[in-house]
Structure formats: C-alpha cells, structure tokens
Amino acid sequence: MKPIDMAIKEILESEKNKGDILAIFLTGSRLKNLETENSDYDFYCITRTSEEDIIFNRRNSIEFSLKSVAGEVKSMSVHAFALLLYKSSPNILHLFFKDALYLHADFFEFDAFLHNNLQQLFQLNKDRLFGSIAGQMKNDMKYMENNMDKISSPEFRKHFREFALLGYQTFYINKMISIKGVNIGDIREVFIIGEKSKIRDIQDGNFYSEGDTMTEKQRIERFLRNFYNRAEDLKRLYRDREVDAELWSEIVKQVGYIPKRN
C-alpha cells in the first residue's frame, strides 16, 4: 500500500474524528510540489458540525501525528472551514488546486461548488487575501535575503517557489485571468533557479541572459522586491474592500445543506 493510502486509511479509522469525516485534502509541501524525499505527508481533514458547535462557535480543531507514515493531520469542522474561506486564507484556497483525496457523499455538492467557483473564491475577500499573501511573501523574502549563500539548497528553493507561487497568483488574480490556469506544478517551469541561473520576471516578461552584468544574487533580489512590492500595492489597493456578500451567502447555504452531527 502506498504511503498516502496508508495515511488516508488511518485518518478514516481514527477515533479522533468519530466517523464524521467529510473530506481529506493534501496540504503542505507535497500539495505544492515542493517536497523532497524526506518530506512529511500533511493533511487537512473536514468534519461534520453540530447545532451546538455553531451556537457556541466551537471549531473542533484537532491536530495529531500519523503512525502509519511521517505526517500530521489538521482537522476542523465544516463551519470552521467555511470561516477560513470567508477570510480568504491562502492555505485553504490552495487545497483546491488538487482534487480531494477522500470525499464523503454529503460533501460532493459543496466540493463541486467550490471547484466551479474557484476564481470567485479568490475574489471573495481581497482585503484579507492580499494582506495574508503579502505577509507570507515577506517571511519568505526575509529568509532568502538572509541566506543568499545557500541559493542551491533545497530549503532556499522551497522558499523561492512558495514566494513565486504567491506572487504568480497576485499577477493573475489582479488581471482577472482564470485561476485554474495558475497550476502549482507550473512553478517549476515558470520560475527557475537552475545551472544557468535564469529567472523570469513576470512583471516585464523578460529572461535575463547569460551575458547580464547582474550577479545571481542581484537578479534574485530584484525579482523578490518586484513581486513583493506588487503584493504590497494590491494590499493597499484592496484594503477595507467589502466581502462579496452574494458569494458568501451561497457558501453559507451550501454548508447548511450538509447533514449535521447528532
């Protein structure tokens, strides 16, 4: 049995979720194609909610380590999951770049709705979205600027590709291009730190040639600053923008259709 199948079996049989699992999504480095041979398997698990959970705002968030494979599981109720959609959490929105690993029949309709409205989901709460993206990009940029002597290391590449993914999204979201065209796997092809050290700067669409006088460090620093400044500009542009009330109302309605836990 493959490691990922072993993990799903363990999650479904776990007493921690009491048989209330609606969906299991891959997350972390393996979702974003940033994994190494030693990367863990990380999962988001969505569970049923109850009337009391909603009344008392219980999120029922659980985290536990897997025994069958090296990995972690984050479990939350479906109404807590919906609130993270409302906040346009990038980590939650990224889950839908790949199909769920497990879906209960009661979650089929909601999952289809989210996939069919993925572009609109990224537009739901731009104030929160671009604020989160800028914050994450800043953390990645800080790491890279402090570790320019480790450009070829797996950890540097991981931060670079995560940063590039977020920057790539801001470019496409702002241009209103279908978000389905922003496939996480494309990052390996669009942004390259390779033997020739070429980096594509999407802002002007040019590749730096081997004859450039800029050093590799200068190229990367320019790229980081260009993309980060773009994210900051968008954060300012969409600050205090209202949430898409129509879309949020439909999300609430969809969640309401899912049978609750007794």
Steps between C-alpha positions, in 0.01 A plus 500: 500500500630846408586737789219741410244215495625378838458851639143537370405160645638602839319835496166342408535239774620745764291537815594869509244583232232251608397410145395857416752560220363679194821564304875448512734732311873483445684809622855616571799452273353200318198701393723771357749263332774621735564169669830319543552129557472556875194729499213415732144438384273777627121501478197720565196308622150652490244357744129536564372768731207502743241762593678553834834550323347782296320661795810498721743556210691180569748433223588150619852544367719198564862436408668163524798311364462195279644162595492330160712768328693809604237769491253728676124546479309822566132437552224762516123516480340600172370829642852589620622413150239736353621782724853453363355526150336826610841625613651395164779307670752414223582169668134398480448624145807305387333174600283517189790500256485121532204270542410380849648167602172396658146637473193385686186502287357780717789725397482437122275795420694749711833384357367535144370848582840610635689364199256658255536838675871492573578827328214671686624355829828685450294816450280445808703700750786678326580709806585189702646309206762752395583581861574131563692458175718804569573372851601155379711643219677728747596202717633305201688803370660562838626142512646520149665838551669361810611181324630611161805280557271195491329562165545141381369343821161321504372730776582815301331356191194414709467858627562634150229289340252577778572869454468468122170316532351779710635769269375313195152491650490875564590558136222282365235587756546871440473449123180298549646204313347163584664372817486148357791602280714554808607143559741449787701253294576771245725677749785261418485611137415868535752583773836333470814506712706263292853453376472808278336698781226649284199654662193619319368832620128493422473873548677571171494148356873487431763239572837618616761376256832340591672820395328713764733699723273436798613232739277210589440657840399832341260327260327318784485808721344701216247226437408479868457875535292531181255231603482602863437865410222385269335309786531803729342723234206261467462481877470879513270508197250255647520606863154528661328362190168332573457125486304355208174459693325302227775239480529477879124451528521210254786341698293521819207342316717216369641427845145498636406218261760265656339269760621586850639279770250396766 
